[in-house]
């Protein structure tokens, strides 16, 4: 036990007893050993501190000390339809599952016609009705070993989304998983758990978005497990727009089969303290992986991205591009690692992190890493931290473009190659509009 964190940890250990009493019967049966094992791991680990290398630049003390309440059941009338629609991207999606404080809201959700055999439902329903499909994968890829927040999520998980795309099936329309946090009866903690299983040769696009209603303090601790079968393709988008007082910790774990393709797009715009851990294992030969990320920060926001692309087999390809724009007194952290295992010959991997600082107080810590244990590979990485080019600003101003518009043009150009890679057109268009508004309000050029 590490000193200074036991009391904060014990709050959640004590809360688990009451939490378990409120679980429905079907959630107590085969899930009980999984939850208990995860709780034991969390008890042994406690909350991470600055002594943990992976948390060196990010303190979770505000989360550990805040009196968040975990509820096993949803609160009725917690949010209005107009609030939910504000976090969608028009035109309205054909397939949308909505979760309020981590719990499924049937009345706010809508599903269009789906191909035969496709399962799109709440995890709470799948735990009882689809055990044969869920059990082989749930908590197998993100098991919480050595990771306190994943263990905490596993212990308290009750709901989220379950998606199963059967062999050889393509879902044409994206599936939107919308998580909205709100606080009616005090600070609330939610623990969404998502499981996406794309079987051999299947195709699907999944949009996983998080929004905050109001400015109350909320804590979201989300975990998503993605299984990409042989020759399957999963295009995953995570959009984080929590409130200014929200704490958001998210873990994504993907496992790719032979010839599988997995693309992760991560966009972080909101929250006071945000941490995204994204990890994919290229477990099958010839797998392809792409990570695209964007963070646009202001005020005193703190956003931390930790990524791992693990090449475990030969002939794998990966491309990673993360970009950040930081204003005010914000802080960004990027820690990206590419691992090439001894048997992963003929790996081709590239990693790039680029940052723009547009205020004197903003700060970025970037740490791109290559861990190569094979000798026939092609791997590169790069990182930059800079400011807007004054010569380009001068050029645009000399063409009768005012100062704010010129600055916005350069910022949009900087982020465009990340947003432009998104294949879901309504999502891309909505983000471009949202980013344009955000970038138009950055600090004055004199602060550069």
C-alpha positions in Angstrom: 0.0 0.0 0.0 1.4 3.4 -1.0 1.1 6.2 1.6 -1.2 9.1 1.0 -3.7 7.3 -1.2 -5.3 4.7 1.1 -8.1 6.9 2.4 -9.1 8.0 -1.1 -9.0 4.5 -2.4 -11.1 3.2 0.5 -14.0 5.5 -0.4 -14.5 3.4 -3.5 -13.9 0.1 -1.7 -16.6 1.0 0.8 -19.0 2.2 -2.0 -18.7 -1.1 -3.7 -20.6 -2.9 -1.0 -23.7 -0.7 -1.5 -23.2 -0.7 -5.2 -23.4 -4.5 -5.3 -26.6 -4.6 -3.4 -28.3 -2.5 -6.0 -27.3 -4.7 -8.9 -30.1 -6.7 -10.7 -29.9 -10.4 -10.2 -28.6 -11.2 -13.7 -25.6 -8.9 -13.1 -24.6 -10.6 -9.9 -24.2 -14.2 -11.2 -21.4 -14.9 -13.7 -20.1 -11.3 -13.4 -19.4 -11.4 -9.7 -16.0 -13.1 -9.8 -14.9 -10.7 -12.5 -16.0 -7.7 -10.5 -14.4 -9.0 -7.2 -11.1 -9.8 -8.9 -11.0 -6.3 -10.4 -11.8 -4.7 -7.0 -8.9 -6.6 -5.5 -6.6 -5.3 -8.2 -7.7 -1.8 -7.6 -7.3 -2.2 -3.8 -3.7 -3.4 -4.4 -2.9 -0.6 -6.9 -4.7 2.4 -5.5 -4.8 5.6 -7.5 -1.7 6.3 -9.6 0.7 9.0 -8.4 3.6 11.0 -10.0 5.9 8.1 -9.0 4.2 6.0 -11.7 6.1 6.7 -14.9 2.9 6.6 -17.0 1.4 9.3 -14.7 4.5 11.5 -14.3 2.8 14.6 -15.8 -0.8 14.0 -14.7 -2.0 14.2 -11.2 -5.3 12.4 -10.4 -5.5 13.8 -6.9 -8.6 15.9 -7.7 -10.4 12.7 -8.8 -9.2 10.6 -5.8 -10.3 13.2 -3.3 -13.6 14.4 -4.9 -16.8 12.8 -3.2 -18.2 11.2 -6.4 -21.2 8.8 -6.0 -21.5 5.7 -8.1 -25.1 4.5 -8.8 -25.9 1.0 -10.2 -29.2 2.3 -11.6 -30.2 5.3 -13.9 -31.8 8.5 -12.7 -35.1 9.2 -14.4 -35.6 12.6 -16.1 -31.9 13.3 -15.8 -31.6 15.1 -19.1 -33.8 16.6 -21.8 -33.9 15.5 -25.5 -32.6 18.9 -26.6 -29.5 18.4 -24.5 -28.9 15.1 -26.1 -29.4 16.4 -29.6 -26.8 19.1 -28.9 -24.1 16.4 -28.8 -25.3 14.7 -32.1 -24.1 15.5 -35.5 -26.9 16.2 -37.9 -28.5 14.8 -39.9 -29.5 12.5 -37.1 -27.9 9.1 -37.1 -29.7 6.0 -38.2 -28.3 4.1 -35.3 -27.8 5.8 -32.0 -27.6 4.5 -28.4 -27.7 7.1 -25.7 -26.4 6.7 -22.1 -27.0 9.2 -19.3 -24.5 9.0 -16.5 -23.4 5.6 -17.9 -26.9 4.1 -18.1 -28.8 3.2 -21.2 -31.7 5.5 -22.1 -34.1 3.6 -24.4 -36.4 6.6 -24.9 -33.5 8.7 -26.3 -32.0 5.9 -28.5 -33.0 4.9 -32.0 -31.9 2.0 -34.2 -32.7 1.7 -37.9 -32.8 -1.6 -39.8 -29.6 -3.7 -39.3 -28.2 -6.6 -41.3 -29.1 -10.1 -40.1 -27.1 -11.2 -37.1 -25.9 -7.8 -36.1 -26.3 -7.0 -32.4 -26.4 -3.4 -31.2 -27.7 -3.2 -27.6 -26.9 -2.1 -24.1 -24.3 -4.1 -22.2 -26.7 -4.5 -19.3 -29.1 -6.4 -21.6 -26.3 -8.4 -23.3 -24.9 -9.6 -19.9 -28.1 -11.6 -19.4 -29.3 -12.4 -23.0 -26.0 -12.7 -24.9 -23.6 -14.2 -22.4 -22.2 -16.7 -25.0 -21.1 -13.7 -27.2 -20.0 -11.4 -24.4 -18.1 -13.7 -22.0 -15.3 -14.7 -24.3 -14.2 -11.1 -24.7 -15.4 -8.9 -21.8 -12.5 -8.0 -19.5 -10.1 -10.2 -21.6 -8.4 -7.4 -23.5 -8.7 -4.6 -20.9 -8.3 -6.7 -17.7 -7.1 -4.0 -15.4 -3.8 -5.7 -14.7 -1.5 -2.9 -13.5 -4.1 -0.2 -14.4 -6.1 1.2 -11.5 -8.8 3.0 -13.5 -9.5 0.0 -15.8 -9.8 -2.2 -12.7 -12.1 0.3 -11.1 -14.3 0.4 -14.2 -14.5 -3.4 -14.3 -15.5 -3.6 -10.6 -18.3 -1.1 -11.1 -19.4 -1.7 -14.7 -23.1 -2.2 -15.2 -23.9 -0.7 -18.6 -22.5 0.6 -21.9 -22.8 -0.7 -25.4 -22.4 -4.2 -26.9 -21.9 -4.5 -30.7 -21.4 -7.7 -32.6 -20.9 -7.7 -36.3 -21.1 -11.3 -37.7 -18.7 -12.8 -40.2 -18.7 -11.2 -43.6 -21.2 -8.5 -42.7 -20.9 -4.8 -43.4 -22.9 -2.1 -41.5 -23.3 0.8 -43.9 -24.3 3.5 -41.4 -22.1 4.5 -38.5 -23.3 3.5 -35.0 -23.2 6.4 -32.6 -22.7 5.7 -28.9 -23.5 8.9 -27.1 -22.6 9.3 -23.4 -24.0 12.4 -21.6 -22.9 13.3 -18.0 -25.1 15.4 -15.8 -25.3 15.9 -12.1 -28.8 16.4 -10.5 -28.3 14.9 -7.0 -24.6 15.7 -6.4 -21.3 14.8 -8.1 -21.7 11.5 -9.9 -19.2 9.0 -11.3 -20.1 6.9 -14.3 -18.3 3.7 -15.5 -19.4 3.0 -19.1 -18.1 -0.3 -20.5 -18.2 -1.0 -24.2 -17.5 -4.1 -26.1 -17.2 -4.2 -30.0 -16.7 -7.6 -31.6 -16.2 -7.4 -35.4 -15.9 -11.0 -36.7 -13.9 -12.2 -39.7 -14.3 -10.1 -42.8 -16.9 -7.6 -41.3 -16.9 -3.8 -41.5 -18.3 -1.2 -39.1 -17.8 2.5 -38.1 -18.4 3.4 -34.5 -18.7 6.9 -33.1 -18.2 7.0 -29.3 -18.8 10.5 -28.0 -19.0 12.1 -24.5 -20.7 15.3 -23.6 -21.4 17.2 -20.4 -24.7 18.9 -19.6 -24.3 21.9 -17.4 -21.2 22.8 -15.4 -21.4 20.4 -12.5 -18.5 18.2 -11.6 -18.7 14.7 -13.0 -16.3 11.8 -13.3 -16.4 9.5 -16.3 -14.2 6.4 -16.2 -14.8 4.6 -19.5 -13.4 1.4 -21.0 -13.9 0.2 -24.6 -12.7 -3.2 -25.8 -12.6 -3.8 -29.6 -12.0 -7.1 -31.2 -11.1 -6.9 -34.9 -11.3 -10.4 -36.5 -9.2 -11.7 -39.4 -9.7 -9.4 -42.4 -12.2 -7.2 -40.6 -12.3 -3.4 -40.6 -13.2 -1.1 -37.7 -13.2 2.6 -38.0 -13.5 4.1 -34.4 -14.1 7.7 -33.5 -13.9 9.0 -29.9 -15.1 12.6 -29.4 -14.7 14.1 -25.9 -16.7 17.3 -25.1 -17.2 17.1 -21.3 -18.0 20.1 -19.2 -15.3 22.5 -18.0 -15.5 20.9 -14.5 -15.5 17.3 -15.6 -12.9 14.6 -15.1 -12.6 12.1 -17.9 -10.5 8.9 -17.9 -10.9 6.6 -21.0 -9.2 3.4 -22.0 -9.5 1.8 -25.4 -8.0 -1.6 -26.0 -8.1 -3.2 -29.5 -6.9 -6.6 -30.7 -6.4 -7.2 -34.4 -6.4 -10.5 -36.2 -4.7 -11.5 -39.5 -5.0 -8.8 -42.1 -7.3 -6.7 -39.9 -7.6 -3.0 -40.2 -8.3 -0.7 -37.2 -8.4 3.1 -37.3 -8.7 5.2 -34.1 -9.7 8.9 -34.3 -9.5 10.7 -31.0 -10.6 14.3 -30.5 -10.4 16.0 -27.1 -12.1 19.4 -26.7 -13.6 19.6 -23.2 -13.0 18.6 -19.6 -10.9 19.9 -16.8 -8.7 16.8 -16.5 -8.7 14.3 -19.4 -6.7 11.1 -19.9 -7.0 8.9 -23.0 -5.2 5.5 -23.1 -5.4 3.9 -26.5 -3.7 0.6 -27.2 -3.9 -1.8 -30.1 -2.2 -5.2 -30.5 -1.5 -6.3 -34.1 -1.8 -9.9 -33.2 -2.3 -11.2 -36.7 0.2 -11.1 -39.6 -0.4 -8.3 -42.1 -2.6 -6.2 -39.8 -2.9 -2.4 -40.4 -3.4 0.2 -37.7 -3.9 4.0 -37.8 -4.1 6.4 -34.9 -5.2 10.0 -35.5 -5.6 12.4 -32.7 -6.4 16.1 -32.1 -6.6 18.1 -28.9 -7.7 21.8 -28.7 -7.2 23.2 -25.2 -7.7 26.5 -23.4 -8.1 27.9 -19.9 -6.6 25.5 -17.3 -7.4 22.3 -19.1 -5.1 19.3 -18.8 -5.3 16.6 -21.4 -3.0 13.5 -21.5 -2.8 11.0 -24.4 -1.0 7.7 -23.9 -0.9 5.5 -27.0 0.6 2.1 -27.7 0.8 0.3 -31.0 2.1 -3.2 -30.4 3.4 -5.0 -33.5 3.4 -8.6 -32.4 3.5 -10.3 -35.8 5.3 -9.8 -39.2 4.3 -7.5 -42.0 2.3 -5.1 -39.9 1.8 -1.4 -40.8 1.0 1.5 -38.5 0.6 5.2 -38.9 0.1 7.7 -36.1 -0.5 11.4 -36.2 -1.5 13.5 -33.2 -1.8 17.3 -33.2 -2.5 19.7 -30.4 -3.4 23.4 -30.2 -2.9 24.9 -26.7 -4.1 28.3 -25.4 -4.4 29.9 -22.0 -2.7 28.1 -19.2 -3.6 24.6 -20.6 -1.3 21.6 -20.5 -1.0 18.8 -23.0 0.8 15.5 -22.6 1.5 13.1 -25.4 3.2 9.8 -24.7 3.2 7.5 -27.7 5.0 4.1 -28.0 5.5 1.8 -30.9 6.6 -1.7 -29.9 8.0 -4.1 -32.4 8.3 -7.7 -31.0 11.2 -10.0 -32.0 9.0 -12.0 -34.5 7.5 -8.9 -36.1 9.8 -8.6 -39.0 8.9 -6.4 -42.0 7.1 -3.9 -39.8 6.5 -0.5 -41.2 5.6 2.1 -38.6 5.5 5.9 -38.4 4.6 8.2 -35.5 4.3 12.0 -35.5 3.2 14.4 -32.8 3.0 18.2 -33.6 1.9 21.0 -31.2 1.1 24.7 -31.6 1.5 26.9 -28.5 -0.5 30.1 -28.8 0.0 31.6 -25.3 2.9 32.2 -23.0 1.5 30.0 -20.2 0.5 26.9 -22.2 2.8 23.8 -21.9 3.3 20.6 -23.7 5.2 17.4 -22.7 5.8 15.1 -25.7 7.5 11.7 -25.6 7.4 9.7 -28.8 9.0 6.2 -28.3 10.2 3.3 -30.4 10.9 -0.1 -28.8 12.3 -2.2 -31.6 13.3 -5.9 -31.0 13.4 -7.0 -34.6 16.1 -6.2 -37.2 14.2 -6.0 -40.5 11.9 -3.1 -39.9 11.2 0.5 -41.1 10.2 2.7 -38.2 10.3 6.5 -37.6 9.0 9.0 -35.1 9.0 12.7 -34.7 7.7 15.5 -32.4 7.6 19.3 -32.7 6.4 22.1 -30.5 6.1 25.6 -32.1 4.1 28.7 -32.6 2.2 30.2 -35.5 4.6 31.3 -38.2 4.9 35.2 -38.0 5.9 35.4 -41.7 2.7 33.5 -42.7 0.6 35.8 -40.5 2.3 38.9 -42.1 1.7 37.5 -45.6 -2.0 37.0 -44.9 -2.3 40.4 -43.2 -0.7 42.0 -46.3 -3.5 40.5 -48.4 -6.1 42.6 -46.4 -7.0 39.7 -44.2 -7.7 40.9 -40.6 -5.7 39.5 -37.7 -8.3 37.2 -36.2 -9.2 35.7 -39.6 -5.6 35.2 -40.5 -4.9 33.4 -37.3 -8.0 31.2 -37.7 -6.9 30.3 -41.3 -3.5 29.1 -40.1 -5.0 27.1 -37.2 -7.6 25.4 -39.4 -4.8 24.5 -41.9 -2.9 23.0 -39.0 -5.7 20.7 -37.9 -7.2 20.0 -41.3 -5.2 16.9 -42.1 -6.4 15.2 -38.9 -10.1 16.1 -39.3 -9.9 15.5 -43.1 -9.1 11.8 -42.4 -12.5 11.2 -40.9 -14.7 9.2 -43.2 -18.0 9.9 -41.6 -19.1 13.0 -43.4 -21.6 14.4 -40.9 -19.2 14.0 -38.1 -16.3 15.6 -40.1 -18.5 18.5 -41.1 -19.8 19.0 -37.5 -16.3 19.0 -36.1 -15.0 21.4 -38.7 -17.8 23.9 -37.7 -17.1 23.4 -34.0 -13.4 23.7 -34.4 -13.8 26.9 -36.5 -15.7 28.5 -33.7 -13.2 27.4 -31.0 -10.2 28.6 -33.0 -11.7 32.0 -33.7 -11.6 32.7 -29.9 -7.9 32.0 -29.3 -5.6 34.6 -27.7 -4.3 37.7 -29.5 -1.4 37.5 -31.8 0.6 39.8 -29.5 0.8 37.0 -27.0 2.6 34.7 -29.5 
